[in-house]
Amino acid sequence: MTSNISLRASVLSKPRRWAALAVLLFPVLLISVDNTVLSFAVPAITKALSPSGNQLLWIIDIYPLILAGLLVPMGSLGDRIGRRKLLLIGATGFALVSALAAFATDATQLVAARALLGVFGAMLMPATLSLIRNIFPDDAERRTAIAVWAAAFSGGAVLGPIVGGVLLEHFWWGSVFLMAVPMLLPLLIGGMILVPESKDPNPGRVDPFSIILVVFTLLPFVYAIKTAATSPWYFSAAAIALTVLCGVTFVRRQLKAEQPMLDVRLFSNALFSGALMVNLIGIFSLVGFIYFVSQHLQLIAGFSPMQAGLWMTPGLVLTMGFGLLSVALSRRFGTPNIMAVGLILSAIAYLLVILAGEGSNSFMLMAAFAVLGTGIGMTETLSNDMVLAAVPASKAGAASAISETAYEVGSVLGVAVLGTILNTVYSARLLVPSSLTAQQAQQAGETLGGAHQLAATLPAGDAQTLLESAAHAFDHGVLLTSGIAAVLSLLAAGVVFRVIKPAFR
C-alpha cells in the first residue's frame, strides 16, 4: 500500500504538480516571514517585555534550536505515517501556538511559546522538501521546483520586514505572530485537495532514545556558546562534554541499527556532506547579518521597522532572484563553480562591512547586504538540490530533514555565535555616564535595545552620551563578527573546490 502511495505522487499531471508546489510554499513563506519579523520586532519586544540579553537571544534562538533538534526525527516520522499528514498536523499546531505567543506577558512565556512553535515547525519543513522530491521525479523539474522553494524563503524575508513593519507601527508586537493563522489556512485547505500523500515503503522504526540523543547533542552545544561569556567555565565545559557524549552515542547507535532513524553513512558521500556544509555556512552568514543590521537600522540609524524593512528589500529580492537564476547558471558554468562564487560573494559582503568601519552608513550596509543576498541565493538553492539528489526518493524525508537541520543549525549558530560575540564585545566596550546607577549600567550593557530604553528616561546630556557610546560599542562588535563570517565563507568556498567539485559528475 505504501509503495502505491509513493508511486501516485510521482505520476501527477504537470498542472497538478505545480499546483501542489504552490500549496507547499505557504509553510516555507511562514517560516521565513516569522524569522525575519522577529528580528525586526526585537526593539518592540525589548521595550514591552524588558528581557535580559540572554533572554533576548533565547527568544530568537529557542525556536530554530528546538526545530533543528526535531527535524530528523520528524522527517523519519513523516516517512512512516505520511508526509502530508505530518504537514497538516504541524500547520494546525503552529497556527494555534502562534496565537498563544502573541499574547505572552513576559519573556519566559514567549521563550516557552517559541519552543513549542519549534516542535510544530519541525513537522512542516522536512515534509515540504520531501514531498517536492516525490512530486517531481524529473531532475530538471525538481531543480526548478527547489529553486522556487528556496526563492520562497527569500520572498518571505522580503515580505516579513514590510508586513511586519506595518503591523509594528500600528499594533502591538504580538501581531507579528498572528500572521501565521491566515497564512496557514491555504495550506490546510489546499494540502488536503492538491498534495498527494507519500511514505517510505520501508521506514525505520521510531526510536525515542535516538530522538533524545539528537536533542541533547544540539541543545547543550548552543547553550555552551551562548553562556560562555557569562557563566563559570565549567558550565560550558560540561555542556560540550554532554554534546560529545550524546553525539557519539547517537552515531554508534545508528551504525548498529538495521533500520536507523538517520543513515549516518550518507555523510561519507562527499557531495552530500559538502552540500550540507555549504547550506549551513550560507544561512549562518545571512542570519548573522540580519541580526545586527536590523538593530543598526532601527536603533542607530533611527528608521522605523517598516523603513528598515524597505531598506533591506533590494538585498532580499536579489536573494530570491539569484536563487531562481542559479539553476540556469549551474547548467552553463557547473553547480560547484556557482556554489563557490556564491560563498565568495558572501565573504566580500562582510569585507565591505569591515572596510566601512565603525559608524557604517546605511547605504554601505545595504550595498553589502545586496552582495550577500546575491551569494546566498546561489548557494542555498544548489546545496539543497544536491542534498536531495544524492539519495533515493524513498529516503527523501530523512534527506530533507538533514538538509533542513543544517539550515536551522546554521540559523541558530548565526545568532548564537555571532550574536553572543557581538553582545559580549558591546558590553565590554560600552562606556556609561558616571551618573548611572549599577542597575542602570547593567541594563544598558545587556543589549543595544536596553541602552535605548534606558536613554529615554535619562537627562538629555546623559542620554546622548550613552547612545553615542552604545552605537560605537555595537559597531565595533559588528566588525569582529563580520571578520569571522567572512573567513568561514572563504573556507566553505575552499571545500567546494577541494571536495565537492572533484566528486561532482
BELFENQUI-V385038 format. One record per run of one state. SS is the DSSP state (H for helix, E for strand, C for the rest). FROM is the first residue (numbers start at 1). TO is the last residue. If there is no record, write none. Layout:
((SS;FROM;TO) (SS;FROM;TO))
This chain:
((C;1;1) (H;2;10) (C;11;13) (H;14;49) (C;50;52) (H;53;81) (C;82;82) (H;83;102) (C;103;106) (H;107;135) (C;136;138) (H;139;170) (C;171;174) (H;175;194) (C;195;207) (H;208;227) (C;228;232) (H;233;256) (C;257;263) (H;264;268) (C;269;269) (H;270;300) (C;301;304) (H;305;333) (C;334;334) (H;335;356) (C;357;361) (H;362;389) (C;390;392) (H;393;429) (C;430;437) (H;438;446) (C;447;447) (H;448;455) (C;456;459) (H;460;503) (C;504;505))
